[in-house]
Amino acid sequence: MTPRLWAAITLVVLLIAAAVVALLRVPWSAPPAPRADQLAALDTLPRDAVAQGRAFHAALRPGMYISIVLGLIVALLLGLTPAGAWLVEQAGRPFGGHWLARALLGGLVVTLVGEVVALPLSAWRQSILRRYGLSTQGWGGWTVDLLKGYAVGAVIGAIVLVGFYTVTHFAPRWWWAWGAAGAAVLTVLLTFVFPVLVEPVFNKFTPMPDGELRTSLLALAARDGVPVRDVLVADASRRTRAVNAYVSGLGPTRRIVVYDTLIDQAPPAEIESVVAHELGHAKDNDVLTGTLLGALGAAAAVCALYLIGSWSALLRLARVDSIAEPRALALLLALATVASLFAGPAQAFVSRRIEARADEHALGLTANPSEFEAMQGRLSLVNLGDPDPNTLEQFLFGTHPTAVERMAASRAWARTHE
């Protein structure tokens, strides 16, 4: 069989494997919270605070949509015209046009163009966060964090680019197989190293001092049968007044992380409710599920790129001979951008189902639906969320159930456990 046929078969197998993982590990059958309970929950929230959250999102909305459209336009202009190939050529020219220089520097230049074009929108978003008081950063701190993000992205991007184009250079016929394996391995590796190498770049983490809260959170994890290495406090207040907590890592890297803003603004029972939700993700191995789906999806994407990349019409538009050559890097990124637009709603739907299961876990673990409902209201109001957002936007972008859905779910749980 030809490499193209093998790639097609492998793609089908990977998609089937991803579907099986999703079918077995993602909860699909949970009914939505009754709408009457959602409206009743909405009525308990202060009207002025709800209005402020909606005004905040209305202010953010134009920039969000402009960013999506502009990112797509830039990706298509670079990828479906000779412009992208030209940029890659110019980036590698000082090094004699060496394939590795074109791959590495060309990739960084093409990516940088998109970042520069999006920079005014990022600044616009930050100005809105500052205006509504959600951001506690000055422009200097925001700039430093922005540069940190660019640096982290550049390092990860460099690893991907060098690895990918090394494979395509030395295995021109079977690069898709090696690339698919490498993409899957990298996805798994990042799951382990991100909490210990990347997160500290943006936040300072300190062990939570001994006391009632630390003891209760560790006891909660022990009662849930979820081993954690430590309980840490993140200095989120230097950036935002938003509240949150999470459990990150797998195995030896797993830890409970609580924002210092949450400790300052919420009573211990509500903090336990948030942590119980996060422990639900660990209990059900949601990080493992996401890692498996991500690894299979990354491998499938490489196979799909190989198959789509042989479409001669696309190659002619980009003025390249093969999707596997560094000059086609902008075309590759354009295809990835288009694919992400279609994959986004599906990923959001899966995320909402997983988050709803974690909510149910938290209710069962704490057996305190009133505190759970209070915490969901607090999360929405302090974080300037829209507790009952537009249905279409929730479908497209919502990674969690709405605040009123979560509050209503706590009421439904309370009725069935009276």
C-alpha positions in Angstrom: 0.0 0.0 0.0 1.1 3.6 -0.6 1.9 6.0 2.2 -1.2 8.0 1.3 -3.5 4.9 1.8 -1.7 4.0 5.0 -2.2 7.6 6.2 -5.9 7.5 5.4 -6.3 4.2 7.3 -4.4 5.5 10.2 -6.6 8.6 10.3 -9.7 6.6 10.4 -8.3 4.4 13.2 -7.3 7.4 15.2 -10.7 9.0 14.8 -12.5 5.8 15.8 -10.2 5.5 18.9 -11.0 9.1 19.9 -14.7 8.5 19.5 -14.4 5.4 21.7 -12.5 7.3 24.4 -15.1 10.1 24.3 -18.0 7.6 24.3 -16.6 5.7 27.3 -15.1 8.6 29.4 -17.3 11.6 28.7 -20.8 11.8 30.4 -23.4 12.3 27.7 -26.8 11.6 29.4 -27.1 14.1 32.2 -30.3 16.2 31.7 -30.1 20.0 31.8 -31.2 21.8 35.0 -34.9 22.8 34.9 -35.3 26.2 33.3 -37.7 27.2 36.1 -34.9 26.6 38.6 -32.5 28.6 36.5 -34.8 31.6 36.4 -35.3 31.3 40.2 -31.6 31.2 40.7 -31.1 34.2 38.5 -33.6 36.1 40.7 -31.4 35.6 43.7 -28.5 37.4 42.2 -28.2 41.2 42.7 -29.6 42.9 39.6 -27.0 45.6 39.4 -24.2 43.0 39.6 -25.8 40.9 36.9 -26.2 44.0 34.7 -22.5 44.9 35.3 -21.4 41.4 34.2 -23.5 41.6 31.0 -22.2 45.1 30.3 -18.7 43.8 30.7 -19.2 40.9 28.2 -20.9 43.3 25.8 -17.8 45.5 25.9 -15.6 42.5 25.3 -17.7 41.0 22.5 -16.7 43.1 19.5 -13.0 42.6 20.2 -13.5 38.9 20.6 -15.3 38.5 17.2 -12.9 40.9 15.5 -10.0 38.9 16.8 -11.4 35.7 15.5 -12.1 37.1 12.0 -8.8 39.0 11.8 -6.9 35.9 12.9 -8.6 33.9 10.2 -8.0 36.6 7.5 -4.3 36.9 8.4 -3.8 33.1 8.4 -5.5 32.7 5.0 -3.6 35.7 3.5 -0.3 34.2 4.5 -1.2 30.6 3.9 -3.2 30.8 0.6 -0.9 33.3 -1.1 2.8 33.3 -1.8 3.3 35.8 1.1 3.8 33.1 3.7 6.4 31.2 1.6 8.2 34.5 1.0 8.4 35.4 4.7 9.9 31.9 5.4 12.4 32.4 2.6 13.5 35.8 4.0 13.8 34.4 7.5 16.2 31.7 6.4 18.2 33.8 3.9 20.8 35.0 6.5 21.7 31.3 7.1 22.0 30.4 3.5 18.4 29.2 3.2 19.1 26.1 5.3 16.0 24.1 5.8 16.3 24.2 9.6 16.7 28.0 9.7 13.6 28.3 7.4 11.6 26.0 9.6 12.6 27.5 12.9 12.9 31.2 12.1 10.3 31.2 9.4 7.8 29.7 11.8 8.5 32.2 14.4 8.2 35.1 11.9 4.9 33.9 10.5 3.5 33.4 14.0 4.9 36.8 15.1 2.9 38.5 12.2 -0.3 37.2 13.7 0.6 38.2 17.2 1.5 41.8 16.1 -1.7 42.1 14.2 -3.7 40.9 17.2 -1.7 43.1 19.7 -4.1 46.1 19.5 -7.0 43.9 20.3 -5.2 42.4 23.2 -4.5 45.9 24.6 -8.1 46.8 24.0 -9.3 43.8 26.0 -6.9 44.7 28.8 -8.2 48.3 28.9 -11.7 46.9 29.3 -10.6 44.6 32.1 -9.0 47.6 33.8 -12.0 49.7 33.3 -14.3 47.2 35.0 -11.8 46.5 37.8 -11.2 42.9 37.0 -7.6 43.4 36.2 -5.3 44.6 38.9 -2.3 45.0 36.6 -0.7 48.2 35.3 0.4 48.3 31.7 3.9 47.4 32.7 2.9 44.2 34.4 0.6 43.4 31.5 3.4 43.9 29.0 5.7 41.6 31.0 3.2 38.9 31.1 2.5 39.3 27.4 6.2 38.9 26.7 6.4 35.9 29.0 3.5 34.4 27.0 5.4 35.0 23.7 8.5 33.5 25.1 6.8 30.3 26.3 5.0 30.0 23.0 8.2 30.5 21.1 10.0 27.8 23.1 7.1 25.3 22.6 6.8 26.4 19.0 10.5 25.9 18.3 10.4 22.4 19.7 7.4 21.6 17.5 8.8 23.2 14.4 12.3 21.6 14.7 10.8 18.2 15.5 8.3 18.3 12.7 10.6 19.5 9.9 13.4 17.3 11.0 11.0 14.4 10.5 9.8 15.7 7.1 13.4 16.3 6.0 14.7 12.9 6.8 11.6 10.8 6.2 9.9 12.6 3.2 7.5 9.7 2.4 6.6 8.6 5.9 6.9 11.8 7.9 3.2 11.7 8.7 3.6 8.5 10.7 6.6 9.8 12.7 4.9 13.2 13.1 1.7 11.7 14.4 3.6 9.7 17.0 5.6 12.7 18.0 2.5 14.9 18.3 0.9 12.4 20.6 4.0 12.0 22.8 4.4 15.8 23.1 0.8 16.2 24.1 1.2 13.7 26.9 4.6 15.2 28.0 3.1 18.7 28.2 0.5 17.4 30.6 3.2 16.5 33.1 5.6 19.4 32.7 3.1 22.3 32.3 2.3 22.5 36.0 5.9 22.4 37.2 7.6 24.4 34.4 5.1 26.7 32.7 2.7 27.7 35.4 5.4 29.2 37.7 6.4 31.5 34.8 3.2 33.4 35.3 2.4 33.0 39.0 4.2 32.5 42.3 3.1 29.4 44.2 3.6 29.1 47.9 2.5 26.3 50.2 -0.7 27.1 52.0 0.2 27.8 55.7 -0.8 25.2 58.2 -4.3 25.8 59.5 -7.9 24.9 59.4 -8.3 25.5 55.6 -5.3 23.5 54.6 -6.3 20.7 56.9 -9.9 20.6 55.6 -8.8 20.6 52.0 -6.3 17.8 52.5 -9.0 15.9 54.4 -11.5 16.5 51.6 -9.0 15.0 49.1 -8.3 12.1 51.4 -12.0 11.4 51.8 -12.4 11.5 48.1 -9.5 9.1 47.6 -7.5 11.5 45.5 -3.9 11.7 46.5 -2.4 15.2 46.2 1.2 16.3 46.7 0.5 19.7 48.2 -1.9 22.6 48.6 -0.5 25.8 47.1 -1.6 29.4 47.0 -1.3 31.3 43.7 -0.6 35.0 43.8 -3.4 35.7 41.3 -4.2 39.1 43.0 -1.2 40.7 41.3 -3.0 40.2 38.0 -6.7 40.0 38.7 -9.4 40.1 41.3 -11.1 37.0 39.8 -11.5 34.0 42.1 -10.7 30.4 41.2 -9.0 27.1 42.3 -7.9 24.0 40.4 -6.2 20.7 40.7 -3.4 20.3 38.2 -1.0 17.6 37.2 -1.0 13.8 37.2 0.4 11.4 39.7 3.5 12.9 41.4 2.8 16.4 40.0 -0.8 16.7 41.3 -1.6 19.5 43.6 -4.5 21.7 44.8 -4.0 25.3 43.8 -6.1 28.1 45.4 -6.1 31.7 44.2 -5.3 34.1 47.0 -8.2 36.1 45.8 -10.5 33.2 46.6 -9.1 32.9 50.1 -9.7 36.6 50.7 -13.2 36.8 49.3 -14.9 33.4 50.1 -15.7 31.6 53.4 -14.0 28.2 53.9 -17.1 26.2 53.1 -17.4 27.8 49.7 -13.7 27.2 49.0 -14.2 23.6 49.9 -17.0 23.5 47.3 -14.8 24.8 44.6 -12.0 22.4 45.5 -14.5 19.5 45.6 -15.4 20.3 42.0 -11.8 20.2 41.0 -11.2 17.0 42.9 -14.1 15.6 40.8 -11.9 16.1 37.7 -9.1 14.2 39.4 -11.4 11.5 40.7 -12.8 10.9 37.2 -9.4 11.3 35.6 -10.6 14.1 33.4 -7.0 15.3 32.8 -6.2 11.8 31.5 -9.3 11.9 29.3 -8.3 15.3 27.9 -4.7 14.0 27.4 -5.9 10.9 25.5 -8.3 12.9 23.3 -5.6 15.5 22.8 -3.0 13.0 21.9 -5.3 11.1 19.5 -6.5 14.4 18.0 -3.0 15.7 17.5 -1.9 12.5 15.8 -5.1 12.5 13.6 -4.4 16.2 12.7 -0.9 15.3 11.4 -2.4 12.5 9.2 -5.1 14.9 7.9 -2.5 17.5 7.1 -0.6 15.0 5.1 -3.7 14.0 3.1 -5.1 17.6 2.6 -1.6 18.9 2.0 -1.3 16.9 -1.2 -4.2 18.9 -2.7 -2.5 20.5 -5.7 -4.9 23.5 -5.7 -3.8 24.5 -2.2 -0.1 24.1 -3.1 -0.5 26.2 -6.1 -2.1 29.0 -4.2 0.7 29.0 -1.6 3.4 28.5 -4.4 4.9 25.5 -2.7 5.7 22.0 -3.9 4.8 20.1 -0.7 3.1 20.7 2.6 6.1 19.0 4.2 8.6 21.7 3.2 9.3 24.7 5.5 8.1 27.2 2.8 4.6 25.7 3.3 4.6 26.5 7.0 2.1 29.4 6.6 -0.2 27.1 4.7 0.0 24.5 7.4 -0.9 27.1 10.0 -3.8 28.4 7.9 -5.3 24.9 7.7 -4.8 24.5 11.5 -6.6 27.8 12.1 -9.6 26.8 10.0 -9.8 23.4 11.7 -9.7 25.0 15.1 -12.8 27.1 14.3 -14.8 23.9 13.6 -13.3 22.0 16.5 -14.0 24.7 19.0 -17.7 24.2 19.5 -17.3 20.4 19.8 -14.5 20.8 22.4 -16.7 23.3 24.3 -19.6 20.8 24.3 -17.4 18.0 25.7 -16.0 20.4 28.3 -19.5 21.4 29.5 -20.5 17.8 30.0 -17.3 17.0 32.0 -17.7 20.2 34.1 -21.3 19.3 34.9 -20.2 15.9 36.1 -17.6 17.5 38.4 -20.3 19.8 39.8 -22.4 16.7 40.7 -19.3 15.1 42.3 -18.8 18.3 44.4 -22.4 18.2 45.6 -22.0 14.5 46.6 -18.7 15.0 48.3 -19.6 18.0 50.3 -23.4 17.3 50.7 -23.8 21.1 51.0 -25.9 22.3 48.1 -26.5 25.8 49.6 -22.8 26.5 49.8 -22.3 25.2 46.3 -25.0 27.5 45.0 -23.6 30.4 46.9 -20.2 29.8 45.5 -21.4 29.6 41.9 -23.2 32.9 42.4 -20.0 34.4 43.8 -17.8 33.0 41.0 -20.2 34.6 38.4 -20.4 38.0 40.1 -16.8 38.5 41.2 -15.5 37.2 37.9 -18.0 39.5 36.1 -19.6 36.6 34.3 -22.9 36.6 32.6 -24.9 34.1 34.7 -27.4 33.5 31.8 -25.6 34.2 28.5 -26.8 34.1 25.0 -27.7 30.6 23.9 -25.6 30.7 20.7 -22.5 32.1 22.3 -22.8 29.5 25.1 -23.0 26.8 22.5 -20.0 28.2 20.6 -17.7 29.2 23.4 -19.1 28.0 26.8 -16.7 25.6 28.4 -18.7 25.4 31.6 -22.5 25.2 32.3 -23.9 28.7 32.9 -23.9 30.0 36.4 -27.7 29.7 36.6 -27.5 26.1 35.3 -25.0 25.2 38.0 -27.1 26.9 40.7 -30.2 25.2 39.5 -28.4 21.8 39.5 -27.6 22.3 43.2 -31.3 22.9 43.9 -32.3 19.8 41.9 -29.7 17.8 43.8 -31.0 19.1 47.1 -34.5 18.0 46.3 -33.4 14.4 45.4 -31.3 14.1 48.5 -33.8 15.5 51.1 
